[in-house]
Amino acid sequence: MKKLALTLALCAAMAGVRAADYPEPVQGDFVLKDFRFASGQTMPELRIHYRTLGKPQRDKQGMVTNAVLITHGTGGSGTQFLRPEFAGDLFVPGGVLDAQRYYIILTDGIGHGNSSKPSDGLHARFPHYGYRDMVDAQHRLLLEGLKVNHLRLVMGTSMGGMQSWVWGERHPDFMDALMPLASLPDQISGRNRVWRKTVIDAIRHDPSWQGGDYSQQPQSLRTAEEMLYFMGSNPMLRQQATPTLAATDAALDKYVEEGMRHGDANDLLYQLEASHDYDPAPELEKIRVPLLAVNSADDLINPPELGILEKGIKRVAKGRAIVLPYTPETRGHGSHTVAALWKQYLQQLLEQTAK
């Protein structure tokens, strides 16, 4: 174990050095005027925050040929990809998504990061949004804000992976390829729904939530953070990192304390409720471009034994699915952000769809 820890530390240090090789992201905000949500609710101004690396390239017809959209998971933001094990592996010179070659777009989804969200002031009066709203907002950002009329690739992790399936159905000709990571092509159900509803109910039935107009974070946010910690890794990693009762409690308390300090109950409530409209299963045949889905065998949220991925991918004309085997390097659901585990499949997908 000591050798493994040393190896991982050295790899992280090397990746940190490489991270300096990719361009500094350019940040911006695009305001969508009079945005109408699928619920019928509207916002006069919906802010979408983004980060870009590299520069767009166009063919003779004016179509962008090198844009890559990468979307994050529930509770995250585009900045989560600017870490050694992702950007430090993919965006560097010679990397699979070399930022000198590709125009990389990292968005903060509705309700996340620096985009418009309940904690900005509307609290529980913020319009309820779903994954379709998030994809439609991304689409408008690309067309109206960044003037990107085509994507070389759409990829995402967890919630972003689910949105990749939605992208393929709602805008089937807008991209050359799709790569959803840590997701399933079916509505949220079973254990995945149970843990989400546990958090949703804990917040909504907490008297200190006060209908969303609390002056300090309700204690139900603690339950929410504990559930996020519980679902985010695999049992072996947890046991190795916390082999005693005291160590386990200390690690959990530290995680929760950080979440209570920086999180917001309304934001998390909305983020989890956003999956209510996710159900790509009925229209999988609409996906026309090559799609490569990558999951991991130790993912508690999307366990492979359900067979949902294998069943669904058969209905995607150019679909392929990979389930990464459990290894000391996989991180359960979090394997989606460790590029070394799956970048060879991304390389194959880009080569397959090269023009």
Summary of the structure (lengths in Angstrom):
residues: 355
radius of gyration: 19.9
end to end distance: 45.4
largest distance: 63.7
contacts: 1193
relative contact order: 0.14
helix: 46%
strand: 16%
